[in-house]
Amino acid sequence: MLAYVIITEKTQSLHHLYHIFAVLGMELFLVIMWLSAMGAVAATRASFKYDVTIDECYNDGTLVSSNFCTISKRELAKRAVILTRMGQYGMVVTACLCALEL
């Protein structure tokens, strides 16, 4: 998308291919993507609401995802992913950057 805008705007021989509605359409598409990314990240971050305690971590020796931990929950809710405090902050920052970029 960016290549189209730069090449057709700056190259004199390709200037006849530049069309304002094509550029506006691409910008509209990017706005929709930023809004959906911001909403998806914020909704995912909001789903992590239960406190957990992680005990007894061990490594089984494999190369990928080899650390396993015993997790005890304070609330009776099931979810597949545990998000650390830094991960929570990272998701908040990502949603904020999406909003700032918009």
N, C-alpha and C positions, 0 to 999 in steps of 0.2 A: 504494500500500500504506500509506504513512504517512498519506495523507489519510483513508483509511478508519478507521484507528485513532484519529486525532485527532478527526475529525468525530463518529464514533459514540460516543466516550467522553466528549467534552466538551459535546456538544449534547444537551440534555435531551429534546427531541422525537425524536431519532434514537437514543437510548440503547437502545431495544429491538432495534436491528439489530446491536449489538455482540455478538460471539460469541467466546469465549476460544479455541475450536478454530480459528477462522479466523485469529486473531492468531498462534497457535502455528504454524499451517501456513505463514503468511507468513515468520515468523522462521526456520523450518526451511529454507524455500526460499532465504533470504538466506545462511544458513550454508553451504548447498551451493554457492551461487555464489561465496562468499568462498574456500572451500576449492579449488574448481576454478580460480579466478583465480590464487590463490597457487601452485598446482601448475603451471599453464600458464606463468606468468611465470618460475618457477624452472627449469622444463625448457627453455624457450627460451633463458634466460641460460646454461645449462650447455652448450648446443650451440655457443656461440661459444668455441672453444678453440684456434684456430690463430692464430699471430702473422702479421700482414701488414705490408707497407710500402707507403705511398701516395706516389706521385711524380707530378709533372707534371699538376697540375689545371688545367683550362681551362673556359671558359664558352662555350657555343655560341650564346648570345643569345636563347634561348627564355625564356618567362616561368616555366614550371614545371619543376623538376628540371633546370636548365640547367648545373649543374656536373658535369663528368666528370673522373675521375682514372684514371691508370694504376696498377694494383695488382699488386704482385709478392708471391707467396706463398712462405713457407718450407716449407710442407708441401703435399703433393699431395692436397688435398681440395677439393671444389667446394661452394660455397654461394653463395646469391644476395645476401646482405646482409653488409655490413661494419659492425660495431658499434664506435663510438669508446669510449674509456675512460670518458667521462662517461655515455654510453649504458649501459655496463655497470653503473656505479654506480646509475644511475636504475632499471634493472631490479631490482637487488638491493634498493633502497629500496622499490620497489613491492611486491615479495614480502614484505618485512618489515612494511610497512603493512597488507597483507592479513592477515598473521598477528596483528598487534596488534589490528586491528579485530575479528577473530574472538574 
